[in-house]
């Protein structure tokens, strides 16, 4: 199997999401995953993502855990953590979401850092830590502002100081 070609077909499948019914989309992902070796962490992750995207976080969470246990690596590993944390939050388990995403902030840095922080802010709000969530969002937003970055970072810090 040509991995690059498979990734292209997977990308095309995800791009077609809005043109398909939920069962049709999940079936398409299952067909692609069936081409991977048995026990593939990538396949398990893609199956989890397809359930998540079709409003079945209850089916997605165990698959995210399985993919991580199978040794999922790279960007997909980080996406699995973010997506699992979001699903847990949607399933009424925001404390687990906060724990996962807080640990993920310490696990390294990449282009998904702002996504980790965005989903962490949502989970923090759900556990009653709104000031911390607002501070996190403002500190994340500050580098993207054309002006006032230093002021926004300062005020964001004041939201959580005792």
Secondary structure, 3 states (H helix, E strand, C coil): CCHHHHHHHHHHHHHCHHHCCHHHHHHHHHHHHCCCCCCCHHHHHHHHHHHHHCCCHHHHHHHHHHHHHCCCCHHHHHHHHHHHHHHHHHCCCHHHHHHHHHHHHCCCCCCCHHHHHHHHHHHHHHCCCHHHHHHHHHHHHHCCCCCCHHHHHHHHHHHHCC
